[in-house]
Amino acid sequence: MTSALKITRAIVQLVGTAPAFQNRQVTEAHPAAHAEQEFVFVSGVRATEQARSLGKAFKREELTVELGLVVEVNADDPSDALDRAYRMFTDLEDVLALTPTLGVDEVLFAQVGSWDQRMFAADGKRVVEMTVDVLVTSNKEA
């Protein structure tokens, strides 16, 4: 059985309880109308599997957990929104670096693999959205 659900919940728990994310919303899905000005959510999971070795009954699993980091600023200055988004991204990297196993027995390690950033503007608002791919290598659950 895949460990994807256990791992995504562990990421949300780990990030949500980190001191750097105390004043930020962290959820398993997009909070929609209940979104705060800074939030992190799981936007998707992709998995690839590899046989661990000959004669082993379990397989290794490589998950890509896609996180959305969103910052909304009620101002016309784009640098404020970008600064806050990159600060949140750095905080996410630090949280993962401190606990690379996510506190899950099956996880061998987790790390940021790639990311991209987009910016949107509206009447007096700036929104920065970053998509961060967290690469997780784990053994499948029995």
C-alpha positions in Angstrom: 0.0 0.0 0.0 1.2 3.5 -0.7 2.4 5.7 2.1 1.3 8.9 0.2 -1.5 9.8 2.5 0.6 9.3 5.7 3.4 11.3 4.2 1.3 14.3 3.1 -0.3 14.4 6.5 3.1 14.3 8.1 4.3 17.2 6.0 1.2 19.3 6.9 1.7 18.4 10.6 5.4 19.1 10.5 5.1 22.5 8.7 2.0 23.5 10.6 3.6 23.0 14.0 6.9 24.7 13.2 7.5 28.0 15.0 8.1 29.8 11.7 4.5 28.8 10.5 2.7 29.7 13.7 1.0 32.7 12.1 0.5 31.0 8.7 -2.3 28.7 7.6 -1.2 25.2 6.6 -3.8 22.8 5.2 -4.1 19.5 3.3 -6.2 21.2 0.6 -6.7 24.8 -0.7 -8.7 26.7 1.9 -10.7 28.5 -0.8 -12.8 31.4 0.8 -11.2 30.7 4.2 -7.7 31.5 3.0 -5.6 33.8 5.1 -3.0 36.2 3.7 -0.2 33.6 4.0 -0.9 30.0 3.6 0.5 26.6 2.5 -1.5 23.8 1.0 -0.9 20.4 -0.6 -1.9 20.8 -4.3 -1.0 17.3 -5.5 1.0 14.2 -5.1 2.8 12.1 -7.8 4.4 8.7 -7.2 7.0 6.5 -8.8 8.0 3.1 -7.5 11.2 1.1 -7.8 12.0 -2.4 -6.7 14.3 -2.1 -3.8 16.4 -5.2 -4.5 16.0 -8.8 -5.5 14.4 -10.9 -2.9 12.9 -8.1 -0.9 9.1 -8.2 -0.3 8.6 -4.4 -0.2 9.3 -1.6 -2.7 10.8 1.8 -2.5 8.5 4.7 -3.3 9.4 8.1 -4.6 6.7 10.7 -4.0 6.6 14.3 -5.2 4.4 16.3 -2.9 3.5 19.5 -4.6 2.9 22.4 -2.1 1.4 25.7 -2.9 2.8 28.7 -0.9 0.6 31.8 -1.3 1.1 35.3 -0.1 -1.4 38.1 -0.5 -0.5 41.7 0.3 -2.9 44.6 0.3 -0.4 47.0 -1.3 0.9 48.0 -4.7 4.5 47.3 -3.9 5.5 44.0 -5.5 8.7 43.7 -3.5 6.8 43.3 -0.2 4.9 40.3 -1.5 8.0 38.7 -3.1 10.0 39.2 0.1 7.3 37.6 2.2 6.9 34.7 -0.2 10.7 34.0 -0.4 10.9 34.2 3.4 8.1 31.6 3.7 9.9 29.4 1.1 13.2 29.6 3.1 11.3 28.8 6.3 9.8 25.7 4.5 13.3 24.6 3.4 14.6 25.0 7.0 11.7 22.9 8.5 12.4 20.1 6.0 16.1 20.2 6.6 15.7 19.9 10.4 13.4 16.8 10.0 14.3 15.1 6.7 12.4 11.9 7.7 9.2 13.9 8.4 8.8 11.8 11.6 7.6 8.8 9.6 9.3 5.4 10.0 9.0 4.6 6.3 10.6 7.9 5.1 14.3 7.7 4.2 14.5 11.4 3.4 12.6 14.4 2.1 14.0 17.5 0.4 12.9 20.4 -1.8 13.5 19.3 -5.4 12.2 22.2 -7.5 10.0 25.3 -7.3 8.5 28.0 -9.4 6.9 31.4 -8.7 4.1 33.5 -10.2 2.9 36.9 -9.3 -0.6 38.4 -9.8 -1.9 41.9 -9.3 -5.3 43.2 -8.8 -6.8 46.5 -7.4 -4.4 47.4 -4.7 -3.3 43.8 -4.1 -0.4 41.6 -5.0 -0.4 37.8 -4.8 2.6 35.6 -5.1 2.1 31.9 -5.6 5.0 29.5 -5.3 4.8 25.8 -6.2 7.3 23.8 -4.3 8.0 20.1 -5.1 9.0 18.1 -2.0 10.7 14.9 -3.1 10.2 12.1 -0.6 11.9 8.7 -0.8 10.3 6.1 1.3 9.6 2.4 1.7 6.0 1.4 1.0 3.8 0.5 3.9 3.2 -3.3 4.3 
